[in-house]
Amino acid sequence: SMKREGCRVSSWQTMRKFFLTPKGLLTLVLAALVAIAAPHDGLPVVLPGLTAAVIAAGLVDVVILRLRHPRWEFPSGAVLTGMIVAMVLSPFEPMWVPAVVSVIAVVSKYVIRTKAANIFNPAGLALVISYYAFNTGQSWWGALPELAPWAIAALFVTGIFITDRVNKMPLVLAFLGAYFALFTATAFVADPTRLVEIFRAPDLHAVLYFAFFMLTDPPTAPIKYRDQVICGVLVAVVSYALFETVGVVYYLLAGLLVGNVWEAWRRVRFKKQHARAPLAPSPASR
């Protein structure tokens, strides 16, 4: 009985610690957004794809983690990836689509990487691949685009909270500032009616969800504030350019992938420069 009680206390403490971490907090935030969006879109429509994505991603990652480490580990990152994939894809896709896309996302973390970390945001890369492989649609239903105006306030507050917790505020502000500045400037020199959608639902909701929950992914986002600003502006410029030139539906995700490549290149370059830097002479040798 005492042993059982001790196990319960230990499990509770472990769960509590997890949900206080950035990953745990993001899990709670995304779950809250799902709870708000799902009743409106219809539970029978939303839940099958969401469940399939999370389970498929989790199962694949838990096996990979076990092969790489001596103990079983909870696939927290894969659960988040599965949630994001499902919340971006159209809920009307067959169940196997979000499941397969989530598996592609998880596997990409281990295949496309430098020595330090994965290069691409897993969900972002898999969603772009799925567009060509399965002709998927994107509704960004998890960003609450079809709900009352208060919904965008919920998205904004939770997004700011997570962004602050992962210390990526300069990245988000630089991206959103450059993104909306570019489209606003274009509205003065081109047909503004063509750009109205950028400032309205669902596009407005999608860009906020993207900035708060995908752009800020710690393994693929810069740490230093200066690098965050550069990366944020780069992602905004590429996203804007793709929207204006080819108009692909995944213009935000493509911008993110370019930003990921830049950050991976910057990290590798920094390490090489650091490795080549001459060691400072010790006081005894001076």
N, C-alpha and C positions, 0 to 999 in steps of 0.2 A: 504493500500500500504506500509506504513512504517512498519506495523506488519509483512507483507510478507517478506520485505527486511531484517528485524531483524531475522526472522526464517532462511532465506537463509544464512546470515552471521554466525548465531549460528551453523547451520548444517555444513557449510564449516569448521569452527573452530574445531568442534568435529571430523570431518573426518581427518583434518590435524593433530590433536593431536594423533589420533589412528595410522595413518601411520608413526608417529615418534616413536612409541613404538616398542619394539622387535617383538611383534606379527604382528603389521602393516607392519614393514619392511620385515619380513619373508613372509608375504602374497605377497608383491610386488616382492620379489626375486623369489618366486615359480612361480608367474604369468609370470615373465620374462623368466624363464626357459621353461615354457609351450609354450610361444610365439615363442621361438627358436626351440623347439623340434617338436611341432605340425605340422608345414608345411612339415617337412621331413617325419614324420610318416603318415601324411594324416589327415586333419581335420575331415573328416567323421569317421575315425577310432578312433581317440583320444577323441574328444569332447563329444560323448554320455556318455561314462563311467565316464569321469571327471565331467561332469555336474550332472549325477545321484549321484555320490559319495558326491559331495559338498552339493547338495540340500537335500539329505536324512540325512546326518550328521547334517546339519544346522537346519532342521525342528525338528528333535528329540531333539537336544540340546536346541533350543529356548523354547520348551515346558517344558523341565526339569528345565531350568533356571527360567521360569515364576512361576513354582510350588514352587521353593525354595526361590524366592525373590519377593518383592512386585511390582517391575517394570519390563517391558519387557527389555531384554538385547540382544545385537547383539552377536550371537554365534561364535565369532572370532576363538576360539580354535577348534571348530568343523569344521569350514571351512578349517583350516589348516590341520586337521586330514584327511578330505575327499580328499584334494589335494594330500597329501602324499600317501595315500592308492592307489589312482588312478594312481599316477606317478610311483609306484612300480609294481603294477599288470600289467599283459599283457593287452594291449589295445584291444586285440581280445576276451577278456572275455565278455559274455553277459552283458547288462547294469545292470541287477539286482544284479550281483555279486559284483561290487564295491560299489553299494548302500547298500547292506546288510552288507558287510564287514565294511563299514564306520559306520553304525548303531551299530554294535557289538563294534567297537572301542570306540564310544561315551558313550555307556551304561557302558562299562567296567570301565570308569573313576569314575563312581558313585557307582559301586558295589564292585570292588576290590580296597580297599583303607584303609589307616590308618586314624586316626583322622585328621592328618595334610594335607595329599594329596593322590592322586592316586598312587598305587604302580608301575604299569607298564606303559610304553610308550603305549598309546592307539593304535596307528597305528601298532606298532611292534607286540603287542599281537594279534590283530585282523588278521593280515596277516599270522601269524603262525597258528592260529585256522582255517583260510580259506583254508590253504593247506590241512588239514585233512578233513574239512567239505565239501569243494567244489572242491578239487583237482585243486586248482588255479595255474596258471603259473606266474612267476615273470620275467619281462623284464627290469625293472628299466629304462623305456624309458625317464622319467623325468630327468635322470642324463646325457642325451645327448650322449649315447654310440655310436651311429651310425653316428654322424656328424664329420665334419673335425676337425683336431687337435686343432684349435682355440677354439672349444667348451669346451674342458676340462679347458682351461684358464678362460672362463666365469664361469664355475662351481667352479673353485678354488677361483677366486676373490670374487664372491658373497658368497661363503662358509666362507672364512676368515672374510669377513665383518660381517656376522651374528654371527659367533663364538665370535668375539671380542665384539660385542654389548651385548651378553648375558654373557660375562665374563667366557667363558668355554675353553679358549685356552689351558691350561694345560691338560684338559681332552682329547681334540682332538689330541694334539701332543703326549701324552702318548700312546693313542690307536694306532695311525698310526705308531709311532715309533716301538712299540712292535709287531704290526701286521706284518709289512714288515720285521722286523728283524727276526722273527720266520720263515717266509716263505723263506727268503734269506738263513738263516742257514740251513734249510732243503734241499734246492737246492744243497748244497755242499755235503750232505751225502746220498741223494736219487736221483732218476731220475729227473733231472731238467726240462725235457720236460713236465712232469706231472703238473708242477707248473707255467708254462709260462703264463697260462690264468690269474693268479692272478695279473700279472703286465701289462695286456693288457685290452682293451675294450672288453666286457662290465663290467668285474669284477672290473677293476680299477676305472671306473666311479661310479659304484655302491658303492664301499667302501668309496669314497669321499663324495658322496651324503649322505650316511648313517652317516658318522662321523660328517659332518657339520650340517645336518638338523634333524637327529633323535636322535643321541647320546646326543646332547646338549639340549634336551628338558628340560627347567628349572624346572618344577614340579618334575621330576624324576631323575635329575642329581645333583651331589654334588655341594656345594657352595665353600667350602674351597679348596684351591689349592692342599693340601696334599691328601685329599679325592678324588679329581678329578684324580690325577695321579694313585692312587690305583685302582679306578674304571675303568679307561681307560685301564690299563694293564690287569685287570681281564677280561674285555669284549674281548680284543684281544686274550688272552690265550684260553678262552672258544670257541671263533669263530674258531680259528686255530685248536683246538683239534677236534671240530665237523667236520670241513672240512677234516681233515686227517683221522679220524676214520670211520665216517658214511657218509660223503659227502652230507649231506642234503642241499637242495637249500636255506633253510632259516638259514644257519649257522651264518650269521651276526646278524639276528634278535634274534636268540636263545641266542647268546652271550649278546645282549642288555638286554634281559629279566633277565638273571642271574645278570647282573650289577644292574638292577633295584631292584631286591630282596635284593642284598647286601646293596644298599643305603637305602632302606626302613628299613632293620634290623638295620643298623647303626644309623639312626635317632631315632628309637624307643629305642634302647639301650642307646643312649645319653640322651634322655629325662628321662628315668628311673634313670640313674645315677645322673642326675641333680636334680631330685626330691628327691632322697635319701641323697644328699649331705647336711651335717649339715650347718645351717646358721651361718655366722660369728658373733661373739658377738659384740654388739654395743659399742661404746666408753664409754658410761655411765656405762655399766655393767662390765667394766674391772677394 
